[in-house]
């Protein structure tokens, strides 16, 4: 860049020509690439939140791995990872939307069948009343009063029977409708619960965790958030495959849920990140985090083939933040996220400096069957 002083002091025709930076197009292209990845993730989360939130998180991580001036090898690796994440998101979004569509279709079919049965009943009685009206017109033309009287008595009896039967069927229909309404409500509640669960691990999902935090804040109840990010999980996926990685996430989610209190919420935040919403302040949250470190980290056994299994050592980075009056959910998450990334840096230093002994999780050297039970909190 030409400084203002040099520009003012220079004589006409003496202004230096700025040499173009050879790396400038590459830097600009990488900036565009990063922006495009972030926009794709954000758009996916808006279009289909349940699987989209995970894609947004994974793409953000890939953006963080992309240096300012990457090598061709790094760019190809990022491209391959982006393609895998988009393909996985497409499959999860398709399955999620199909499940929701199937649930709505089933409810609509149940409503249609109910409406059809009521319509058929009404049409049947309409036909009976139409026949009765026709018979009454015929009776009106009789000249014999005795015959008229006898016919009216008979038709009145038929009318009463028809009305009694209609009343009885109406009562039965009301009971049936009430039963079906209860069934609809139960079905809708089940669908709502499924919408708040992570389809892979069975724990709560991001939407559920955010809802819990918003509810705590609205009630002015103290809570803490712990973000847990599994270290070196990508290497496990790359070495043993995504199925083995998914199995590991399921096992870890189960262990995480089992070692916490019933009042605490465990959710999968996305990818290899989990979040715990703790109904306590920061001081009370510390022993809960220590409990997770002791019981949920360490060795896990995963299937790596039809009849093969291997042990992998699981470590994690933690970030904990306490909600304070005036803070919103995003601020609490951002604070916990920053703490987690700081812990991840320290974890990498420990990984480089310390020997890797592979301590079994749960009981630190004992069998992971947890036969001794969890320690009391």
C-alpha positions in Angstrom: 0.0 0.0 0.0 1.2 3.6 -0.7 1.3 5.7 2.4 -0.5 9.1 2.4 2.8 11.0 3.2 4.6 9.4 0.2 1.6 10.2 -2.0 1.6 13.8 -1.0 5.4 14.2 -1.3 5.7 12.5 -4.7 6.0 14.5 -7.8 3.8 13.8 -10.9 4.9 10.7 -12.7 6.9 9.6 -9.7 4.2 7.6 -7.9 5.5 4.1 -7.3 3.5 1.3 -8.9 2.2 -1.2 -6.4 3.3 -4.8 -7.2 0.4 -7.2 -7.1 0.6 -9.9 -4.4 0.9 -13.3 -6.1 -0.9 -15.0 -3.1 -3.8 -12.5 -3.1 -6.0 -14.6 -5.4 -5.4 -17.7 -3.4 -6.2 -15.9 -0.1 -9.4 -14.4 -1.6 -10.4 -17.8 -3.0 -9.9 -19.4 0.5 -12.0 -16.7 2.1 -14.8 -17.3 -0.4 -14.5 -21.1 0.3 -14.8 -20.6 4.0 -17.7 -18.2 3.6 -19.5 -20.7 1.3 -19.0 -23.5 3.8 -20.4 -21.4 6.7 -23.4 -20.3 4.6 -24.1 -23.9 3.6 -24.1 -25.0 7.2 -26.3 -22.2 8.4 -28.8 -22.8 5.5 -28.9 -26.5 6.3 -29.6 -25.7 10.0 -32.5 -23.4 9.0 -34.0 -25.8 6.4 -33.9 -28.9 8.6 -32.7 -28.1 12.1 -32.3 -31.6 13.6 -29.6 -32.9 11.1 -28.7 -29.4 9.9 -27.3 -28.3 13.2 -24.8 -31.2 13.1 -23.7 -30.3 9.6 -23.3 -26.6 10.6 -21.0 -27.6 13.5 -18.9 -30.0 11.4 -18.5 -27.5 8.5 -17.4 -24.9 11.1 -14.7 -27.3 12.3 -13.5 -27.9 8.8 -13.3 -24.2 8.3 -11.1 -24.0 11.4 -8.8 -26.6 9.9 -8.3 -24.7 6.7 -5.2 -22.5 6.9 -4.9 -19.1 5.2 -2.5 -20.5 2.5 -3.2 -24.2 2.4 -1.3 -26.8 0.4 -3.0 -28.8 -2.4 -3.1 -31.8 -0.1 -4.9 -30.0 2.6 -7.5 -28.6 0.2 -8.2 -32.0 -1.3 -8.6 -33.5 2.2 -11.0 -30.7 3.2 -12.9 -31.2 0.0 -13.2 -34.9 0.7 -14.4 -34.3 4.3 -17.0 -31.7 3.1 -18.3 -34.2 0.6 -18.7 -36.8 3.3 -20.4 -34.4 5.6 -22.9 -33.2 2.9 -23.7 -36.8 1.9 -24.3 -37.8 5.5 -26.5 -34.8 6.1 -28.5 -35.6 3.0 -29.2 -39.1 4.2 -30.1 -38.0 7.7 -32.3 -35.2 6.4 -34.1 -37.5 4.0 -34.7 -40.0 6.8 -35.8 -37.3 9.2 -38.3 -35.7 6.8 -39.6 -39.1 5.7 -40.3 -40.1 9.3 -42.1 -36.8 9.9 -44.1 -37.1 6.7 -45.1 -40.7 7.5 -46.3 -39.6 11.0 -48.4 -36.8 9.5 -49.8 -39.1 6.8 -50.8 -41.6 9.4 -52.6 -39.0 11.5 -54.4 -37.6 8.4 -55.5 -41.1 7.4 -56.9 -41.7 10.9 -58.8 -38.5 10.7 -60.1 -39.3 7.2 -61.3 -42.7 8.3 -63.1 -41.2 11.3 -64.8 -38.5 9.2 -65.8 -41.1 6.6 -67.4 -43.4 9.2 -69.4 -40.4 10.6 -70.4 -39.4 7.1 -71.6 -42.9 6.3 -73.7 -43.1 9.5 -75.3 -39.7 8.7 -76.0 -40.7 5.1 -77.7 -43.9 6.3 -80.0 -42.0 8.7 -80.7 -39.4 6.0 -81.9 -42.2 3.7 -84.1 -43.6 6.4 -85.7 -40.1 7.1 -86.1 -39.7 3.4 -88.0 -43.0 3.2 -90.1 -42.0 6.2 -91.1 -38.7 4.6 -92.1 -40.5 1.4 -94.2 -42.9 3.5 -96.0 -40.1 5.3 -96.9 -38.5 2.0 -98.4 -41.8 0.9 -100.4 -42.0 4.1 -101.8 -38.5 3.6 -103.6 -39.8 0.5 -105.4 -42.6 2.4 -109.2 -42.1 2.7 -109.7 -44.6 5.5 -109.0 -42.9 8.8 -108.5 -46.2 10.6 -105.9 -47.1 8.0 -104.3 -43.6 8.4 -104.2 -43.9 12.2 -102.7 -47.5 12.0 -100.1 -46.4 9.5 -99.1 -43.3 11.6 -98.7 -45.4 14.8 -96.5 -47.8 12.9 -94.4 -45.0 11.4 -94.2 -43.2 14.7 -92.8 -46.4 16.2 -90.3 -46.7 13.4 -89.3 -43.1 13.9 -88.8 -43.5 17.6 -86.7 -46.6 17.0 -84.7 -44.8 14.4 -84.1 -41.8 16.8 -83.2 -44.1 19.7 -80.8 -46.0 17.6 -79.3 -42.8 16.2 -78.9 -41.5 19.8 -77.2 -44.7 20.9 -74.9 -44.7 17.9 -74.1 -41.0 18.5 -73.1 -41.7 22.1 -71.0 -44.6 20.9 -69.4 -42.4 18.2 -68.6 -39.8 20.9 -66.9 -42.4 23.0 -65.0 -43.7 20.0 -64.1 -40.2 18.9 -62.8 -39.4 22.5 -60.7 -42.6 22.4 -59.3 -41.7 19.0 -58.6 -38.1 20.1 -56.7 -39.5 23.1 -54.8 -41.7 20.6 -54.1 -38.7 18.4 -52.7 -36.8 21.4 -50.6 -39.7 22.4 -49.3 -40.0 18.9 -48.5 -36.3 18.6 -46.7 -36.4 22.0 -44.6 -39.3 20.8 -43.8 -37.4 17.6 -42.8 -34.4 19.7 -40.6 -36.5 21.9 -38.9 -38.1 18.9 -38.3 -34.6 17.5 -36.4 -33.8 20.7 -34.2 -36.9 20.6 -31.0 -37.6 18.7 -31.7 -40.4 16.3 -28.3 -42.0 16.6 -27.5 -42.0 20.3 -31.0 -41.8 21.8 -30.2 -38.9 24.1 -31.7 -35.4 23.8 -30.8 -33.3 20.8 -29.7 -29.7 20.4 -33.3 -28.4 20.1 -34.2 -30.0 23.4 -31.1 -28.7 25.2 -31.8 -25.2 24.0 -35.4 -25.5 25.1 -34.3 -26.6 28.6 -31.9 -23.7 28.9 -34.5 -21.2 27.8 -37.0 -22.6 30.3 -34.5 -22.3 33.2 -33.7 -18.7 32.2 -37.4 -17.8 32.0 -38.0 -19.3 35.5 -34.8 -17.5 36.8 -33.4 -20.8 37.8 -29.6 -21.3 38.1 -28.0 -23.7 35.7 -24.6 -24.5 34.1 -23.7 -25.8 30.7 -20.9 -28.2 30.0 -19.8 -28.8 26.4 -17.9 -32.1 25.9 -15.9 -32.6 22.7 -14.3 -36.0 22.1 -10.6 -35.6 21.3 -9.2 -37.2 18.1 -12.5 -38.7 17.2 -11.9 -38.0 13.5 -8.9 -40.3 13.6 -11.1 -43.1 14.9 -13.6 -42.5 12.0 -10.8 -42.5 9.5 -9.1 -45.6 10.8 -12.1 -47.8 11.7 -15.0 -46.3 9.6 -18.1 -44.3 10.4 -20.0 -47.3 11.7 -17.4 -47.9 14.4 -17.5 -44.2 15.1 -21.3 -44.2 15.4 -21.1 -47.2 17.8 -18.6 -45.4 19.9 -20.9 -42.3 20.1 -23.7 -44.5 21.2 -21.6 -46.1 24.0 -20.3 -42.8 25.2 -23.7 -41.2 25.2 -25.0 -44.1 27.3 -22.2 -43.9 29.8 -22.6 -40.1 30.0 -26.3 -40.3 30.7 -25.8 -43.1 33.3 -23.2 -41.2 35.4 -25.3 -38.0 35.8 -28.2 -37.1 38.1 -31.8 -37.4 36.9 -32.2 -33.6 37.0 -29.4 -33.1 34.5 -30.0 -33.2 30.8 -27.5 -34.9 28.4 -27.8 -34.0 24.7 -25.8 -34.5 21.6 -24.8 -31.1 20.4 -23.6 -32.3 17.0 -20.9 -34.6 15.6 -18.6 -35.7 18.4 -19.8 -32.9 20.7 -22.2 -33.4 23.7 -23.7 -30.9 26.0 -24.9 -31.3 29.6 -27.3 -28.9 31.2 -26.8 -29.1 35.0 -29.4 -27.8 37.4 -26.9 -26.2 39.8 -24.3 -23.4 40.1 -20.6 -23.6 39.0 -19.4 -24.8 42.4 -21.8 -27.7 42.4 -21.1 -28.5 38.7 -17.4 -29.2 39.3 -17.9 -32.6 41.1 -20.3 -33.6 38.3 -17.7 -32.8 35.7 -15.1 -34.7 37.7 -17.5 -37.6 37.8 -17.8 -37.6 34.0 -14.0 -37.5 33.6 -13.7 -40.5 35.9 -16.6 -42.7 34.7 -17.2 -41.8 31.0 -13.6 -41.5 29.7 -11.1 -44.2 29.1 -11.1 -47.4 27.1 -14.1 -48.5 24.9 -14.5 -51.6 22.9 -15.9 -51.1 19.3 -16.6 -53.6 16.5 -14.2 -53.1 13.6 -15.5 -56.0 11.5 -18.0 -58.9 11.5 -16.0 -60.8 14.1 -13.3 -58.2 15.1 -13.2 -55.7 17.9 -10.7 -53.3 19.2 -10.2 -51.0 22.2 -9.9 -47.3 21.8 -8.9 -44.7 24.4 -11.4 -41.9 24.7 -10.4 -38.5 26.1 -12.4 -35.3 25.9 -12.2 -31.5 26.3 -14.6 -29.8 28.6 -16.0 -26.2 28.7 -18.3 -25.2 31.6 -20.2 -21.9 31.9 -22.8 -20.7 34.4 -25.9 -18.8 33.4 -26.2 -15.3 35.0 -29.2 -13.0 35.0 -29.3 -11.1 31.8 -27.4 -13.7 29.7 -29.1 -15.5 26.8 -28.6 -19.0 25.7 -26.1 -18.1 22.9 -23.9 -16.2 25.4 -23.8 -19.1 27.8 -22.9 -21.5 25.0 -20.3 -19.2 23.6 -18.6 -19.0 27.0 -18.7 -22.7 27.5 -17.4 -23.2 23.9 -14.5 -20.9 24.5 -13.6 -22.8 27.7 -13.8 -26.0 25.8 -11.4 -24.9 23.1 -9.0 -23.7 25.7 -9.1 -27.1 27.4 -8.6 -28.7 24.0 -5.3 -26.8 23.5 -4.2 -28.0 26.9 -5.3 -31.6 26.0 -3.1 -31.5 22.9 -0.1 -30.4 25.0 -0.7 -33.2 27.5 -1.1 -35.7 24.6 2.4 -34.7 23.3 4.0 -34.7 26.7 2.5 -37.6 28.6 2.7 -41.4 28.0 -0.6 -43.0 26.8 -1.5 -45.8 29.2 -5.1 -46.3 28.0 -6.8 -46.2 31.4 -10.1 -48.1 31.2 -13.0 -45.7 31.7 -15.6 -46.1 34.5 -13.4 -47.7 37.2 -9.8 -46.7 36.3 -8.2 -50.1 35.8 -11.2 -52.3 36.8 -13.6 -54.0 34.4 -15.9 -51.6 32.6 -18.9 -53.7 33.5 -19.5 -51.4 36.4 -20.4 -54.3 38.7 -19.3 -52.2 41.7 -21.9 -49.6 40.8 -21.5 -45.8 40.7 -20.2 -43.9 43.7 -22.8 -41.8 45.4 -22.8 -38.1 44.7 
